């Protein structure tokens, strides 16, 4: 039996936290910009830190497991 929980959570968070897709922190002239489809080095770093924090919470602290088979 394979544990698909961490894989599924990582894929969903990666899509949701892609800078510029849904939101971008920090934006060009604002703090938050929605649907800009643009990115910068600072926003990539901020989104990577948020991604790491959420993936750590979901896989280690909450201990999410999804089994197949």
C-alpha positions, 0 to 999 in steps of 0.5 A: 500500500502506497501513502499518497497523502504527502504527494497529493498535498504537495501537488495541490499546494504547489498549484495553489501557491504558484506566484502570480496564479491566484495571488502574489506576495509581495507584488510590484507596488502593493503588498498583495496582488491577485491574478497578475500572472507575473512574478519576481524573485522576492515573491518566489522566495515568499511563496517557497517559505509559505509552501515549506511551512504548510507542507511541514504542518500537513505532513508532520504535525497533522500526519495526513495519510491517503492509502491506495490499493 
